Amino acid sequence: MVRVEKNKPFPADLLILRSEGDDGFCYVETKSLDGETNLKLKKAPKDINTSIKDVEDIGDIVDGTFVVDPPN
């Protein structure tokens, strides 16, 4: 798991688990992945976003399984 600070770059495509934005929403620039400079709206899964309040809460979900779409 990776903690990403606000307005800090990271060279990876990540699954958002929690966002401090309204209802788990955040905007991500994917320029380093696909060359597009427009921001993309991403949303953390509601049940995970609401159950993680701080870093210590992440340990409560390590036994879960994440099913995501393959890259396209």
Biopython code that builds the backbone (N, CA, C, O; Angstrom):
import numpy as np
from Bio.PDB.StructureBuilder import StructureBuilder

atoms = [
    (1, "MET", "N", (0.850, -1.176, 0.000)),
    (1, "MET", "CA", (0.000, 0.000, 0.000)),
    (1, "MET", "C", (0.890, 1.231, 0.000)),
    (1, "MET", "O", (1.966, 1.245, 0.597)),
    (2, "VAL", "N", (0.419, 2.254, -0.677)),
    (2, "VAL", "CA", (1.182, 3.476, -0.845)),
    (2, "VAL", "C", (0.357, 4.652, -0.354)),
    (2, "VAL", "O", (-0.814, 4.791, -0.709)),
    (3, "ARG", "N", (0.963, 5.490, 0.454)),
    (3, "ARG", "CA", (0.302, 6.722, 0.878)),
    (3, "ARG", "C", (0.778, 7.834, -0.042)),
    (3, "ARG", "O", (1.979, 8.065, -0.179)),
    (4, "VAL", "N", (-0.156, 8.513, -0.663)),
    (4, "VAL", "CA", (0.168, 9.588, -1.588)),
    (4, "VAL", "C", (-0.242, 10.908, -0.955)),
    (4, "VAL", "O", (-1.396, 11.094, -0.566)),
    (5, "GLU", "N", (0.712, 11.818, -0.857)),
    (5, "GLU", "CA", (0.434, 13.140, -0.303)),
    (5, "GLU", "C", (-0.220, 14.019, -1.361)),
    (5, "GLU", "O", (0.042, 13.863, -2.554)),
    (6, "LYS", "N", (-1.057, 14.927, -0.930)),
    (6, "LYS", "CA", (-1.747, 15.847, -1.822)),
    (6, "LYS", "C", (-0.739, 16.637, -2.655)),
    (6, "LYS", "O", (0.241, 17.166, -2.130)),
    (7, "ASN", "N", (-0.996, 16.708, -3.961)),
    (7, "ASN", "CA", (-0.182, 17.457, -4.927)),
    (7, "ASN", "C", (1.242, 16.932, -5.080)),
    (7, "ASN", "O", (2.119, 17.668, -5.530)),
    (8, "LYS", "N", (1.488, 15.682, -4.716)),
    (8, "LYS", "CA", (2.807, 15.071, -4.901)),
    (8, "LYS", "C", (2.712, 14.031, -6.018)),
    (8, "LYS", "O", (1.769, 13.241, -6.046)),
    (9, "PRO", "N", (3.675, 14.024, -6.934)),
    (9, "PRO", "CA", (3.625, 13.059, -8.042)),
    (9, "PRO", "C", (3.998, 11.644, -7.595)),
    (9, "PRO", "O", (4.746, 11.459, -6.635)),
    (10, "PHE", "N", (3.464, 10.651, -8.309)),
    (10, "PHE", "CA", (3.839, 9.261, -8.100)),
    (10, "PHE", "C", (3.722, 8.550, -9.450)),
    (10, "PHE", "O", (2.719, 8.720, -10.143)),
    (11, "PRO", "N", (4.724, 7.758, -9.836)),
    (11, "PRO", "CA", (4.739, 7.147, -11.164)),
    (11, "PRO", "C", (4.092, 5.767, -11.199)),
    (11, "PRO", "O", (4.758, 4.770, -11.477)),
    (12, "ALA", "N", (2.801, 5.714, -10.919)),
    (12, "ALA", "CA", (2.120, 4.422, -10.920)),
    (12, "ALA", "C", (0.619, 4.628, -11.070)),
    (12, "ALA", "O", (0.085, 5.698, -10.776)),
    (13, "ASP", "N", (-0.041, 3.580, -11.533)),
    (13, "ASP", "CA", (-1.491, 3.580, -11.595)),
    (13, "ASP", "C", (-1.969, 2.845, -10.347)),
    (13, "ASP", "O", (-1.661, 1.666, -10.171)),
    (14, "LEU", "N", (-2.709, 3.518, -9.489)),
    (14, "LEU", "CA", (-3.086, 2.960, -8.196)),
    (14, "LEU", "C", (-4.592, 2.819, -8.051)),
    (14, "LEU", "O", (-5.356, 3.541, -8.691)),
    (15, "LEU", "N", (-5.008, 1.900, -7.218)),
    (15, "LEU", "CA", (-6.400, 1.792, -6.800)),
    (15, "LEU", "C", (-6.554, 2.697, -5.582)),
    (15, "LEU", "O", (-5.854, 2.521, -4.585)),
    (16, "ILE", "N", (-7.456, 3.652, -5.657)),
    (16, "ILE", "CA", (-7.686, 4.580, -4.548)),
    (16, "ILE", "C", (-8.523, 3.874, -3.477)),
    (16, "ILE", "O", (-9.636, 3.421, -3.748)),
    (17, "LEU", "N", (-7.983, 3.786, -2.270)),
    (17, "LEU", "CA", (-8.723, 3.172, -1.162)),
    (17, "LEU", "C", (-9.395, 4.218, -0.291)),
    (17, "LEU", "O", (-10.473, 3.984, 0.256)),
    (18, "ARG", "N", (-8.749, 5.382, -0.164)),
    (18, "ARG", "CA", (-9.307, 6.443, 0.670)),
    (18, "ARG", "C", (-8.884, 7.789, 0.126)),
    (18, "ARG", "O", (-7.758, 7.965, -0.338)),
    (19, "SER", "N", (-9.791, 8.722, 0.190)),
    (19, "SER", "CA", (-9.495, 10.090, -0.199)),
    (19, "SER", "C", (-10.161, 11.020, 0.801)),
    (19, "SER", "O", (-11.263, 10.754, 1.280)),
    (20, "GLU", "N", (-9.479, 12.112, 1.107)),
    (20, "GLU", "CA", (-10.063, 13.092, 2.009)),
    (20, "GLU", "C", (-11.070, 13.980, 1.297)),
    (20, "GLU", "O", (-11.726, 14.807, 1.929)),
    (21, "GLY", "N", (-11.196, 13.814, -0.020)),
    (21, "GLY", "CA", (-12.165, 14.593, -0.787)),
    (21, "GLY", "C", (-13.588, 14.176, -0.459)),
    (21, "GLY", "O", (-13.811, 13.152, 0.187)),
    (22, "ASP", "N", (-14.548, 14.974, -0.906)),
    (22, "ASP", "CA", (-15.956, 14.677, -0.661)),
    (22, "ASP", "C", (-16.327, 13.298, -1.195)),
    (22, "ASP", "O", (-16.087, 12.999, -2.364)),
    (23, "ASP", "N", (-16.907, 12.465, -0.349)),
    (23, "ASP", "CA", (-17.380, 11.129, -0.715)),
    (23, "ASP", "C", (-16.312, 10.241, -1.336)),
    (23, "ASP", "O", (-16.639, 9.340, -2.109)),
    (24, "GLY", "N", (-15.032, 10.475, -1.015)),
    (24, "GLY", "CA", (-13.957, 9.628, -1.513)),
    (24, "GLY", "C", (-13.470, 9.976, -2.904)),
    (24, "GLY", "O", (-12.733, 9.194, -3.504)),
    (25, "PHE", "N", (-13.860, 11.126, -3.437)),
    (25, "PHE", "CA", (-13.434, 11.531, -4.767)),
    (25, "PHE", "C", (-12.091, 12.240, -4.719)),
    (25, "PHE", "O", (-11.767, 12.916, -3.742)),
    (26, "CYS", "N", (-11.311, 12.079, -5.785)),
    (26, "CYS", "CA", (-10.076, 12.844, -5.961)),
    (26, "CYS", "C", (-9.794, 12.946, -7.457)),
    (26, "CYS", "O", (-10.323, 12.177, -8.259)),
    (27, "TYR", "N", (-8.964, 13.894, -7.806)),
    (27, "TYR", "CA", (-8.571, 14.089, -9.199)),
    (27, "TYR", "C", (-7.129, 13.650, -9.366)),
    (27, "TYR", "O", (-6.267, 13.968, -8.546)),
    (28, "VAL", "N", (-6.877, 12.907, -10.452)),
    (28, "VAL", "CA", (-5.547, 12.366, -10.709)),
    (28, "VAL", "C", (-5.106, 12.765, -12.112)),
    (28, "VAL", "O", (-5.859, 12.619, -13.075)),
    (29, "GLU", "N", (-3.874, 13.270, -12.219)),
    (29, "GLU", "CA", (-3.297, 13.547, -13.531)),
    (29, "GLU", "C", (-2.489, 12.329, -13.953)),
    (29, "GLU", "O", (-1.623, 11.871, -13.208)),
    (30, "THR", "N", (-2.763, 11.798, -15.142)),
    (30, "THR", "CA", (-2.111, 10.577, -15.614)),
    (30, "THR", "C", (-1.100, 10.839, -16.725)),
    (30, "THR", "O", (-0.799, 9.946, -17.517)),
    (31, "LYS", "N", (-0.580, 12.056, -16.784)),
    (31, "LYS", "CA", (0.345, 12.442, -17.854)),
    (31, "LYS", "C", (1.529, 11.482, -17.979)),
    (31, "LYS", "O", (1.927, 11.150, -19.095)),
    (32, "SER", "N", (2.095, 11.033, -16.870)),
    (32, "SER", "CA", (3.259, 10.144, -16.926)),
    (32, "SER", "C", (2.889, 8.730, -17.377)),
    (32, "SER", "O", (3.769, 7.961, -17.765)),
    (33, "LEU", "N", (1.597, 8.374, -17.332)),
    (33, "LEU", "CA", (1.163, 7.043, -17.761)),
    (33, "LEU", "C", (0.671, 7.010, -19.205)),
    (33, "LEU", "O", (1.013, 6.103, -19.964)),
    (34, "ASP", "N", (-0.137, 8.012, -19.581)),
    (34, "ASP", "CA", (-0.758, 7.973, -20.904)),
    (34, "ASP", "C", (-0.571, 9.249, -21.721)),
    (34, "ASP", "O", (-1.092, 9.358, -22.831)),
    (35, "GLY", "N", (0.165, 10.205, -21.181)),
    (35, "GLY", "CA", (0.424, 11.438, -21.912)),
    (35, "GLY", "C", (-0.692, 12.459, -21.848)),
    (35, "GLY", "O", (-0.519, 13.576, -22.334)),
    (36, "GLU", "N", (-1.823, 12.120, -21.270)),
    (36, "GLU", "CA", (-2.959, 13.040, -21.173)),
    (36, "GLU", "C", (-2.752, 13.992, -19.996)),
    (36, "GLU", "O", (-2.380, 13.570, -18.901)),
    (37, "THR", "N", (-2.997, 15.272, -20.235)),
    (37, "THR", "CA", (-2.768, 16.262, -19.182)),
    (37, "THR", "C", (-4.031, 16.641, -18.414)),
    (37, "THR", "O", (-3.949, 17.337, -17.402)),
    (38, "ASN", "N", (-5.188, 16.197, -18.874)),
    (38, "ASN", "CA", (-6.416, 16.539, -18.156)),
    (38, "ASN", "C", (-6.554, 15.673, -16.896)),
    (38, "ASN", "O", (-6.084, 14.536, -16.855)),
    (39, "LEU", "N", (-7.198, 16.227, -15.885)),
    (39, "LEU", "CA", (-7.401, 15.499, -14.637)),
    (39, "LEU", "C", (-8.528, 14.488, -14.788)),
    (39, "LEU", "O", (-9.528, 14.742, -15.459)),
    (40, "LYS", "N", (-8.345, 13.332, -14.145)),
    (40, "LYS", "CA", (-9.368, 12.285, -14.178)),
    (40, "LYS", "C", (-9.951, 12.143, -12.777)),
    (40, "LYS", "O", (-9.219, 12.127, -11.788)),
    (41, "LEU", "N", (-11.255, 12.041, -12.706)),
    (41, "LEU", "CA", (-11.941, 11.874, -11.431)),
    (41, "LEU", "C", (-11.870, 10.408, -11.016)),
    (41, "LEU", "O", (-12.281, 9.526, -11.770)),
    (42, "LYS", "N", (-11.357, 10.152, -9.836)),
    (42, "LYS", "CA", (-11.275, 8.800, -9.274)),
    (42, "LYS", "C", (-12.061, 8.779, -7.972)),
    (42, "LYS", "O", (-12.206, 9.803, -7.305)),
    (43, "LYS", "N", (-12.570, 7.591, -7.615)),
    (43, "LYS", "CA", (-13.367, 7.473, -6.396)),
    (43, "LYS", "C", (-12.960, 6.224, -5.639)),
    (43, "LYS", "O", (-12.849, 5.144, -6.220)),
    (44, "ALA", "N", (-12.742, 6.372, -4.355)),
    (44, "ALA", "CA", (-12.468, 5.233, -3.490)),
    (44, "ALA", "C", (-13.765, 4.481, -3.238)),
    (44, "ALA", "O", (-14.824, 5.103, -3.151)),
    (45, "PRO", "N", (-13.711, 3.136, -3.116)),
    (45, "PRO", "CA", (-14.921, 2.388, -2.781)),
    (45, "PRO", "C", (-15.519, 2.914, -1.476)),
    (45, "PRO", "O", (-14.807, 3.082, -0.485)),
    (46, "LYS", "N", (-16.819, 3.172, -1.480)),
    (46, "LYS", "CA", (-17.476, 3.831, -0.345)),
    (46, "LYS", "C", (-17.243, 3.106, 0.979)),
    (46, "LYS", "O", (-16.904, 3.743, 1.977)),
    (47, "ASP", "N", (-17.422, 1.780, 1.002)),
    (47, "ASP", "CA", (-17.289, 1.055, 2.271)),
    (47, "ASP", "C", (-15.853, 1.082, 2.799)),
    (47, "ASP", "O", (-15.641, 1.122, 4.011)),
    (48, "ILE", "N", (-14.872, 1.060, 1.902)),
    (48, "ILE", "CA", (-13.475, 1.130, 2.347)),
    (48, "ILE", "C", (-13.131, 2.553, 2.770)),
    (48, "ILE", "O", (-12.502, 2.760, 3.808)),
    (49, "ASN", "N", (-13.539, 3.531, 1.972)),
    (49, "ASN", "CA", (-13.229, 4.931, 2.278)),
    (49, "ASN", "C", (-13.767, 5.338, 3.655)),
    (49, "ASN", "O", (-13.096, 6.055, 4.396)),
    (50, "THR", "N", (-14.960, 4.887, 3.991)),
    (50, "THR", "CA", (-15.548, 5.268, 5.278)),
    (50, "THR", "C", (-14.967, 4.477, 6.447)),
    (50, "THR", "O", (-15.015, 4.943, 7.586)),
    (51, "SER", "N", (-14.417, 3.278, 6.186)),
    (51, "SER", "CA", (-13.878, 2.478, 7.291)),
    (51, "SER", "C", (-12.435, 2.841, 7.629)),
    (51, "SER", "O", (-11.969, 2.523, 8.723)),
    (52, "ILE", "N", (-11.715, 3.499, 6.719)),
    (52, "ILE", "CA", (-10.342, 3.911, 6.988)),
    (52, "ILE", "C", (-10.346, 5.372, 7.420)),
    (52, "ILE", "O", (-10.601, 6.265, 6.611)),
    (53, "LYS", "N", (-10.070, 5.607, 8.669)),
    (53, "LYS", "CA", (-10.008, 6.981, 9.189)),
    (53, "LYS", "C", (-8.570, 7.472, 9.305)),
    (53, "LYS", "O", (-8.309, 8.662, 9.133)),
    (54, "ASP", "N", (-7.632, 6.567, 9.594)),
    (54, "ASP", "CA", (-6.222, 6.919, 9.657)),
    (54, "ASP", "C", (-5.386, 5.704, 9.273)),
    (54, "ASP", "O", (-5.934, 4.640, 8.983)),
    (55, "VAL", "N", (-4.075, 5.853, 9.268)),
    (55, "VAL", "CA", (-3.166, 4.811, 8.791)),
    (55, "VAL", "C", (-3.343, 3.501, 9.555)),
    (55, "VAL", "O", (-3.244, 2.432, 8.954)),
    (56, "GLU", "N", (-3.595, 3.552, 10.834)),
    (56, "GLU", "CA", (-3.730, 2.338, 11.631)),
    (56, "GLU", "C", (-4.917, 1.482, 11.194)),
    (56, "GLU", "O", (-4.894, 0.265, 11.377)),
    (57, "ASP", "N", (-5.946, 2.091, 10.626)),
    (57, "ASP", "CA", (-7.130, 1.351, 10.192)),
    (57, "ASP", "C", (-6.879, 0.483, 8.969)),
    (57, "ASP", "O", (-7.660, -0.430, 8.700)),
    (58, "ILE", "N", (-5.809, 0.741, 8.221)),
    (58, "ILE", "CA", (-5.524, -0.030, 7.011)),
    (58, "ILE", "C", (-5.288, -1.498, 7.339)),
    (58, "ILE", "O", (-5.635, -2.371, 6.543)),
    (59, "GLY", "N", (-4.708, -1.779, 8.488)),
    (59, "GLY", "CA", (-4.465, -3.156, 8.896)),
    (59, "GLY", "C", (-5.731, -3.978, 9.002)),
    (59, "GLY", "O", (-5.669, -5.207, 8.943)),
    (60, "ASP", "N", (-6.875, -3.337, 9.157)),
    (60, "ASP", "CA", (-8.138, -4.059, 9.278)),
    (60, "ASP", "C", (-8.623, -4.634, 7.954)),
    (60, "ASP", "O", (-9.516, -5.480, 7.948)),
    (61, "ILE", "N", (-8.055, -4.195, 6.828)),
    (61, "ILE", "CA", (-8.550, -4.675, 5.536)),
    (61, "ILE", "C", (-7.521, -5.506, 4.773)),
    (61, "ILE", "O", (-7.759, -5.833, 3.611)),
    (62, "VAL", "N", (-6.398, -5.858, 5.375)),
    (62, "VAL", "CA", (-5.356, -6.582, 4.652)),
    (62, "VAL", "C", (-5.768, -7.994, 4.247)),
    (62, "VAL", "O", (-5.133, -8.568, 3.362)),
    (63, "ASP", "N", (-6.781, -8.567, 4.839)),
    (63, "ASP", "CA", (-7.219, -9.911, 4.477)),
    (63, "ASP", "C", (-8.268, -9.905, 3.365)),
    (63, "ASP", "O", (-8.798, -10.958, 3.011)),
    (64, "GLY", "N", (-8.567, -8.750, 2.822)),
    (64, "GLY", "CA", (-9.575, -8.650, 1.765)),
    (64, "GLY", "C", (-9.008, -8.991, 0.400)),
    (64, "GLY", "O", (-7.804, -9.198, 0.241)),
    (65, "THR", "N", (-9.894, -9.047, -0.581)),
    (65, "THR", "CA", (-9.520, -9.290, -1.967)),
    (65, "THR", "C", (-10.048, -8.147, -2.808)),
    (65, "THR", "O", (-11.208, -7.754, -2.688)),
    (66, "PHE", "N", (-9.186, -7.617, -3.662)),
    (66, "PHE", "CA", (-9.583, -6.546, -4.568)),
    (66, "PHE", "C", (-9.689, -7.098, -5.977)),
    (66, "PHE", "O", (-8.756, -7.736, -6.465)),
    (67, "VAL", "N", (-10.794, -6.866, -6.622)),
    (67, "VAL", "CA", (-10.994, -7.280, -8.003)),
    (67, "VAL", "C", (-11.072, -6.022, -8.836)),
    (67, "VAL", "O", (-11.971, -5.202, -8.645)),
    (68, "VAL", "N", (-10.128, -5.858, -9.770)),
    (68, "VAL", "CA", (-10.067, -4.653, -10.587)),
    (68, "VAL", "C", (-10.019, -5.036, -12.060)),
    (68, "VAL", "O", (-9.636, -6.151, -12.414)),
    (69, "ASP", "N", (-10.413, -4.095, -12.910)),
    (69, "ASP", "CA", (-10.358, -4.314, -14.343)),
    (69, "ASP", "C", (-8.899, -4.372, -14.786)),
    (69, "ASP", "O", (-8.052, -3.694, -14.205)),
    (70, "PRO", "N", (-8.597, -5.170, -15.802)),
    (70, "PRO", "CA", (-7.228, -5.191, -16.326)),
    (70, "PRO", "C", (-6.901, -3.872, -17.021)),
    (70, "PRO", "O", (-7.810, -3.141, -17.412)),
    (71, "PRO", "N", (-5.621, -3.561, -17.179)),
    (71, "PRO", "CA", (-5.255, -2.329, -17.881)),
    (71, "PRO", "C", (-5.835, -2.312, -19.293)),
    (71, "PRO", "O", (-5.971, -3.349, -19.942)),
    (72, "ASN", "N", (-6.170, -1.121, -19.743)),
    (72, "ASN", "CA", (-6.680, -0.990, -21.115)),
    (72, "ASN", "C", (-6.090, 0.221, -21.790)),
    (72, "ASN", "O", (-6.402, 0.494, -22.950)),
]
sb = StructureBuilder()
sb.init_structure("model")
sb.init_model(0)
sb.init_chain("A")
sb.init_seg("    ")
for serial, (resi, resn, name, xyz) in enumerate(atoms, 1):
    if name == "N":
        sb.init_residue(resn, " ", resi, " ")
    sb.init_atom(name, np.array(xyz, "f"), 0.0, 1.0, " ", f" {name:<3s}", serial, name[0])
structure = sb.get_structure()
